Amino acid sequence: MRGAAVLAVYAYFLYRGIRPMLAHGSKRDSWCFAAIVVWCAYLSLAKLYQWPFFNIIAPIHAAFYPVGRLLDEWLGGD
């Protein structure tokens, strides 16, 4: 039930935000806005239902944490 409420709120924000953009003819801006709203809705639902939580930082952590641990080990860290 809470998931449906979250989706309804984001759908309302999407409707209210895209309508003026499309009235001015800015389709690219409306696509970007829609992508951001959909991503925020996914993040909210992921936290609510414990789904896999992917964000912009996850690939950076996946790439640099192992390298940092290896350097730490080579340099004699804890």
SULCOR-V987988 format. One record per run of one state. SS is the DSSP state (@ for helix, = for strand, . for the rest). FROM is the first residue (numbers start at 1). LEN is the number of residues. If there is no record, write none. Layout:
BEGIN
((SS/FROM/LEN) (SS/FROM/LEN))
END
This chain:
BEGIN
((./1/1) (@/2/22) (./24/3) (@/27/23) (./50/8) (@/58/17) (./75/4))
END
